[in-house]
Amino acid sequence: MPTLIRAGVVVPATGGTILEGGAVVVDDGRIVEVLDALGARRAAAAFAGEIVDEPDSILMPGLVNIHTHGVSPSPLFPSGSAPLPDERWLGHLDRHAVAGTTTVLSTCGLGTMNEIREADRRHAVHVRGATAHTAGSIAAALAADGAGLTAQHTQQTIERMLADGAVAIGELAGGQTLGGGGQDLVFLPAAILEHTGVVVTQAQARALKESVLGRFMDEGSYSAALLAERAAQAGLGGIDPEALRRLVVDTVMPSVGSARDGIREGVDAARRFGVPALVHSASASADLIRELQRSDDRRPATIIAGHVNHTSHTASEAVRLAESGRDAGWYGEASVFDLLEGRETVQTREHWDALLEGIDLVDVLATDYGHDGRHDPLISAVQDVIARGHRGLAEAVEMVTSVPAALVPGLVEGGAMLRRGAPADLVIADRDDLRIVRRVYIGGVPVAERGRMLSAARA
């Protein structure tokens, strides 16, 4: 039965337009018509089907998230860590769906397409896969962790994965393999506990690491005085300083060189195969990113700098690196992490605002992954950039729909726009606060309503 959905505002996510009082007609899982106010009134007068009337709402395409982790039974993160239990990754997809995200790109990067297809089959959210199967990336994962990798994973190549349906390359490197947040949260605290019996927090692990390696993962940055001070603060004052320094180096650094090799290899593959690549942008990769941006290699490629607002940069460093990327033809993705609402792992919005206030420094918004998946919803990022005046409604919506769809061909059928013939992946949210998501449709089927999943969401 056809459905007419009327809204206070319809955002088609194309051409920067909005339709006050517009409507969308859906039938058999597809968009049949996109109507302006006059067309909506005429259609409603004689409509032979269900009418959904939401006059205080905004109707937009389903959101597209190009930087996610933990949304499939694949090895987790660029470290190839053990996969999450089924209920965890399915639960992450539930959280994406109830907040209006209908398509995700898994950027853990070292799984197989069979694992991606399993996730796509078992949940209504469209799950698409990226590949980071380069020699350097696999070596880095094995050096950092690799607990989730089997021969089936390590024998894959980017070429094979693309042939099997992967739509992008990435995420190239990550905090787990480049000495970033993954090390601070998991691997370094685990190593310290094993060798000393002392439990340290993520913040303490980061402070210890930076006293030895600085922000740029450079052994020449070692400060004995700073290590002693931070060791005392973390309850490690009785540990031999040289042994502690060595423990930090031996835990963090084995994967860093290979991860950097993986970035080079992945960017080269993007240029060879003509597919987009997502690169981990952080202080430890900044010099390499600048080098690649200055490359004389002019083979066309879509290179996306992930989380350009990463807080391992200073805010001014983040802006300068994003400006360099813009001038080199790269694209910038800003990740919301949990900086707007959760404030558990990222407790400042300075970088976020500085990048969004710049000229053409952020093209697309995404989430990345908060601690245990507790990142802020993508729709919160949209609400924030509108409320702060960084973008208008139409442009903000396009940053999470048609723009990411255009950057990654094959990611979203129909281009994540409201147009005739496209799949009916739709979000209805409150006009005054987009974070209040009323209904979510995928393929014309209601899958979530007011923060609650419906039975149609899972296979």
Order of alpha helices (4+ residues) and beta strands (2+ residues): beta-beta-beta-beta-alpha-beta-beta-alpha-beta-alpha-beta-alpha-alpha-alpha-beta-alpha-alpha-alpha-alpha-alpha-beta-alpha-beta-alpha-beta-alpha-beta-alpha-alpha-alpha-beta-beta-beta-beta
